Amino acid sequence: MRYRENTRRKKWSVLSLTILLIILAAFIAWGQWGGSPPSVAPQDNQVTQQPELSPEWTFVANGDLMLSRRVAVAMKEKGSFYPFEQMAPLLNNADLTFGNLETSLSNRGTPIPGKGIWFRCDPAAAKALKEAGYDVLSIANNHILDYDSPALLDTLEALHEQGIDPVGGGKDLEEAVQPVIKDVKGQKIAFIAATEMADIFWSYQYPRTFEAKPDLPGVQKFDADELVNTVSSLRDQVDIIVVSLHWGTEYSDYPEVYQKETAHRLVDAGAKLVIGHHPHCLQGVEMYKGSFIAYSLGNFVFDKQRRPKCWETVLVKTFFQGNDLQKVELYPVMIADEQPRPAVGDDAVRILQKMKKLSSELETSLDIDDKRGAINLVVSR
């Protein structure tokens, strides 16, 4: 009896081993012929979808656009597009282009008493600004109201007619502090702008400041706390926040301590780009927590000034993928004969080397060649 049971067990063992070998051979055969091993139960074929990449887009910014004095004369003699001819290819080759308009576009208004310097040009210049590629222009500065309220209102109208959004000023306080929001390839980009010169007046006989009031046209004044609050309130509503500030010390190569502190606070609150102007010369740029800060981009369209460093400037081009800042490029520019032009040769080298030095003092690395500088984003803190 035991012999039969042992024999039966041996037969079942041999049979089980044979079945296992057949199954193993089948798996090996399927693998050799590129097939997949048979499964006990049928399964649905599922294709893993790769996540769709966010769209790439670019943003270009420059400093002061002054279209009066000798620039206005050149526009009259050579055409209203003359100041932008050399730089238009770079300005137009971006998804979004921004600058600081430091001239009212109007034939009306009276010069603000006591100011001494007044900028105004024909409103037809708005068409040239549009053809140059501008989408958004800050008007929060110390010259947009040189010819008082009528000229500012004409400027707003002229820009709107060309499809250009003014930011940082308006017919009243509510409009002046209203952010401009643009949609670029599915990304919402918000702009806010302010100037620290808004509360200055030049004559006790006519103590008119540029600050917008509930019932008075004007610009948004610089208030660090208010700006930080505005950025904080916008960060969950948009993808990118750009803050334009007309601030700083004229002809200084360096930002003040309060400027660096404010710029960092704005980034901490949610700003991705901080664009400064007013000193009429270049200052260093900084990467801070993955955001880009340009403390002063200097002049851009301007007539010739006494200081040679006021003839030097840069055009900033930023590259995004979705809301992620990928790269920043600085294109060196020289202003000559009332016209900004791509800098070449020794001029380009000098401007880029200067920006490299000034930026290194802000703990930001700038790699340069003979045509442009590139920000090393890896060193952002």
C-alpha positions in Angstrom: 0.0 0.0 0.0 2.8 2.4 0.9 4.6 1.4 -2.3 1.5 2.4 -4.3 1.2 5.8 -2.5 4.9 6.5 -3.0 4.6 5.6 -6.7 1.6 7.8 -7.0 3.4 10.7 -5.3 6.4 10.3 -7.6 4.1 10.3 -10.7 2.4 13.5 -9.5 5.8 15.1 -8.8 7.1 14.3 -12.2 3.8 15.6 -13.8 4.0 18.8 -11.8 7.6 19.4 -12.7 6.8 18.7 -16.4 4.0 21.3 -16.3 6.2 23.9 -14.7 8.9 23.3 -17.3 6.3 23.7 -20.1 5.1 27.0 -18.6 8.7 28.2 -18.2 9.5 27.3 -21.8 6.4 29.2 -22.9 7.6 32.3 -21.0 11.0 32.1 -22.6 9.6 31.6 -26.1 7.3 34.6 -25.7 10.3 36.7 -24.6 12.5 35.6 -27.5 9.8 36.5 -30.1 9.0 39.9 -28.6 5.7 38.8 -27.2 4.4 39.1 -23.7 3.8 36.1 -21.5 0.3 34.8 -21.3 -1.6 35.8 -18.3 -4.2 34.0 -16.4 -6.8 36.7 -16.7 -7.0 39.2 -19.6 -6.0 42.8 -18.9 -6.9 46.1 -20.5 -4.1 47.6 -22.7 -3.2 51.0 -21.1 -1.0 53.6 -22.8 0.8 55.9 -20.4 0.3 59.5 -21.5 3.3 61.8 -21.1 2.4 65.1 -19.3 1.9 67.9 -21.7 4.6 70.6 -21.5 3.7 74.1 -20.7 4.1 76.5 -23.6 7.2 78.6 -24.1 6.9 82.4 -24.3 9.2 85.4 -24.1 9.0 88.8 -22.4 11.1 91.9 -23.4 11.6 95.0 -21.3 13.6 98.3 -21.6 14.0 101.5 -19.8 12.8 105.1 -20.4 11.1 106.1 -23.6 11.5 109.9 -23.9 9.9 111.1 -27.2 10.3 114.9 -26.7 13.0 117.5 -27.3 15.5 116.4 -30.0 13.8 113.0 -30.3 10.6 114.8 -31.3 12.6 116.8 -33.9 14.1 113.6 -35.3 10.7 112.0 -35.5 9.3 115.0 -37.4 12.2 115.0 -39.9 12.8 111.2 -40.3 9.4 109.8 -39.5 7.7 108.8 -36.2 9.1 105.3 -36.4 12.7 106.5 -36.6 13.6 106.0 -32.8 12.5 102.3 -33.0 13.9 101.3 -36.4 17.1 99.6 -35.2 15.6 97.8 -32.2 12.1 96.9 -33.6 13.2 93.4 -34.7 14.1 92.5 -31.1 11.1 94.3 -29.6 8.7 92.6 -32.0 10.3 89.2 -31.6 8.7 88.6 -28.2 5.3 87.5 -27.0 5.1 90.5 -24.7 6.9 93.8 -24.8 7.1 96.4 -22.0 8.7 99.9 -21.5 8.4 103.1 -19.5 6.8 105.9 -21.4 8.2 109.1 -20.0 6.4 111.5 -22.4 2.8 112.5 -22.6 1.2 112.0 -26.1 -0.9 115.1 -26.6 -1.2 118.5 -28.2 -3.0 119.9 -25.2 -2.2 121.0 -21.7 -0.2 123.6 -19.9 3.3 123.1 -18.5 3.3 122.4 -14.7 4.6 125.7 -13.1 8.1 125.6 -11.7 9.1 122.1 -13.0 11.7 123.3 -15.5 11.7 120.2 -17.7 8.6 119.3 -19.7 8.1 116.3 -22.1 5.3 116.1 -24.6 5.0 114.7 -28.2 2.4 114.3 -30.9 -0.2 111.6 -30.1 0.6 110.1 -33.5 3.6 108.6 -31.8 1.3 106.0 -30.2 1.1 104.3 -33.6 4.9 104.1 -33.8 5.0 102.5 -30.3 2.5 99.9 -31.5 4.4 99.1 -34.6 7.6 98.8 -32.6 5.9 96.0 -30.6 4.9 97.5 -27.3 2.0 95.8 -25.5 2.1 97.4 -22.1 3.7 100.8 -21.1 4.2 102.1 -17.6 3.2 105.7 -17.2 4.0 105.9 -13.5 6.9 108.4 -13.7 7.8 112.0 -13.1 7.1 113.3 -16.6 3.8 111.9 -17.8 1.9 114.8 -16.2 4.3 117.6 -17.3 1.4 119.2 -19.2 -1.1 118.5 -16.5 -4.4 116.4 -16.6 -5.5 117.1 -20.2 -2.2 115.7 -21.6 -2.4 112.6 -19.4 -6.0 111.9 -20.5 -5.0 112.3 -24.1 -2.1 109.8 -23.6 -4.5 107.2 -22.1 -6.8 107.6 -25.1 -4.0 107.5 -27.7 -2.5 104.3 -26.2 -5.9 102.6 -25.9 -6.7 103.4 -29.5 -3.5 101.5 -30.5 -4.3 98.5 -28.3 -1.5 99.3 -25.8 -2.3 99.0 -22.1 -1.0 101.8 -19.9 -0.3 100.8 -16.3 0.4 102.8 -13.2 -1.8 105.9 -14.1 -5.3 106.8 -14.9 -8.2 109.2 -14.9 -8.6 108.7 -11.1 -7.1 106.7 -8.3 -9.1 103.6 -8.9 -7.9 103.4 -12.5 -4.3 104.3 -11.6 -3.9 101.4 -9.2 -5.6 98.9 -11.3 -3.3 96.1 -12.5 -3.1 95.3 -16.2 -3.5 91.5 -16.9 -2.4 90.0 -20.2 -3.0 86.5 -21.5 -0.1 85.0 -23.3 -0.3 81.3 -24.5 -2.6 80.5 -21.6 -0.5 82.3 -19.0 -2.0 85.3 -17.1 0.6 88.0 -16.6 -0.2 90.9 -14.3 1.5 94.3 -14.4 1.6 96.9 -11.6 3.6 100.2 -11.7 4.4 103.0 -9.3 6.8 105.9 -8.9 8.4 107.4 -5.8 8.1 110.9 -7.4 4.3 111.0 -7.3 4.0 113.3 -4.3 6.5 116.0 -5.4 5.3 119.5 -6.4 7.3 122.3 -7.9 5.4 125.5 -7.1 3.6 126.7 -4.0 1.5 128.8 -6.3 0.3 125.6 -8.0 1.0 122.6 -5.6 -0.1 120.0 -8.1 1.5 116.6 -7.4 1.3 113.7 -9.9 -0.4 111.3 -7.4 -3.8 110.1 -8.6 -6.7 111.0 -6.3 -10.3 109.7 -6.3 -11.3 112.7 -8.4 -8.0 113.7 -10.0 -6.0 112.1 -12.9 -2.5 110.9 -11.9 -0.2 108.0 -11.2 0.2 105.4 -8.5 2.7 106.5 -5.8 5.4 104.2 -4.5 4.4 102.7 -1.2 6.3 99.5 -0.4 3.7 98.1 2.0 0.8 98.8 -0.5 2.7 97.2 -3.4 3.6 94.1 -1.4 -0.1 93.8 -0.4 -1.2 94.1 -4.0 1.3 91.5 -5.2 0.1 89.2 -2.4 -3.5 89.6 -3.4 -2.7 88.8 -7.1 -0.4 85.8 -6.6 -3.3 83.3 -6.6 -5.2 84.9 -9.5 -2.4 85.0 -12.1 0.7 83.1 -13.2 3.3 85.8 -13.4 3.5 89.3 -11.7 5.6 92.1 -13.1 6.3 95.2 -11.0 7.6 98.3 -12.7 9.1 100.9 -10.4 10.3 104.5 -11.3 12.8 105.0 -8.5 16.3 105.4 -7.3 19.1 108.0 -7.5 19.8 109.7 -10.8 23.2 108.9 -12.4 24.0 106.3 -9.6 25.4 103.0 -10.7 24.0 101.3 -7.5 20.6 100.7 -6.0 19.9 102.1 -2.6 19.5 99.7 0.4 15.8 100.4 0.6 15.4 99.4 -3.1 17.0 96.0 -2.6 14.9 95.4 0.5 11.7 96.4 -1.3 12.5 94.3 -4.4 13.1 91.3 -2.2 9.9 91.8 -0.3 8.0 92.0 -3.6 9.6 88.7 -4.8 8.7 87.1 -1.4 5.1 88.3 -1.9 5.0 86.7 -5.4 6.6 88.9 -8.0 8.5 87.1 -10.7 10.0 90.3 -12.4 10.9 93.7 -10.9 11.8 96.2 -13.6 13.3 99.6 -12.4 14.1 102.8 -14.2 14.7 106.6 -13.6 18.5 106.9 -12.8 19.3 107.4 -16.6 22.0 104.8 -16.4 22.4 101.1 -15.9 22.6 99.3 -12.5 23.2 95.7 -11.8 20.6 92.9 -12.2 19.9 90.3 -9.5 18.4 86.8 -9.4 16.6 86.4 -6.0 14.7 83.2 -5.2 14.3 82.4 -8.9 12.9 85.9 -9.7 14.7 88.6 -11.8 15.3 92.1 -10.6 16.6 94.9 -12.8 17.1 97.9 -10.5 17.6 100.4 -13.4 17.5 99.7 -17.1 18.6 103.3 -17.8 17.5 105.2 -20.9 16.3 103.6 -24.1 14.8 106.1 -26.5 16.4 109.4 -25.4 18.4 112.3 -26.8 22.1 112.6 -26.0 23.0 113.5 -22.5 26.3 114.9 -21.1 27.3 111.7 -19.3 28.5 109.0 -21.7 27.1 106.2 -19.4 23.7 107.6 -20.1 24.2 106.5 -23.8 24.6 102.9 -22.7 21.6 100.6 -22.0 20.4 97.0 -22.4 17.3 95.3 -23.6 16.2 92.5 -21.3 14.7 89.3 -22.8 13.3 86.6 -20.4 12.3 83.1 -21.5 9.5 81.2 -19.8 8.0 77.8 -19.9 4.6 78.2 -18.4 5.2 80.2 -15.3 8.8 78.9 -14.9 11.6 81.4 -15.7 14.1 79.5 -17.8 16.6 82.1 -19.0 17.4 85.8 -19.0 19.4 87.5 -21.8 20.8 91.1 -21.9 21.3 92.7 -25.2 23.8 95.7 -25.1 22.5 98.9 -26.7 24.0 102.3 -27.6 22.0 105.4 -28.0 23.2 107.6 -30.9 21.5 110.4 -32.9 18.2 110.0 -30.8 18.0 106.3 -31.6 18.9 103.1 -29.7 21.0 100.6 -31.7 22.4 97.2 -31.0 25.9 97.7 -29.6 28.8 96.1 -31.4 32.5 95.7 -31.0 34.1 97.5 -28.1 30.8 99.2 -27.1 29.1 95.8 -26.6 32.0 94.4 -24.6 32.2 97.5 -22.4 28.5 97.4 -21.6 28.4 93.7 -20.9 31.5 93.8 -18.8 30.0 96.6 -16.8 26.8 94.7 -16.2 28.8 91.6 -15.2 30.7 93.6 -12.6 27.6 95.4 -11.2 25.6 92.2 -11.1 28.4 90.2 -9.4 28.1 92.7 -6.5 24.5 91.6 -6.2 25.6 87.9 -6.1 24.4 87.2 -9.6 26.6 85.7 -12.3 26.4 86.9 -15.9 28.0 84.9 -18.7 28.8 87.1 -21.7 29.9 86.8 -25.3 30.2 89.5 -28.0 26.5 89.8 -28.6 24.7 89.3 -25.3 24.9 88.4 -21.6 23.1 85.5 -20.0 22.0 85.1 -16.4 23.1 82.0 -14.7 19.8 81.0 -12.9 21.6 78.3 -10.8 22.9 80.9 -8.4 19.5 82.3 -7.5 19.0 82.1 -3.8 
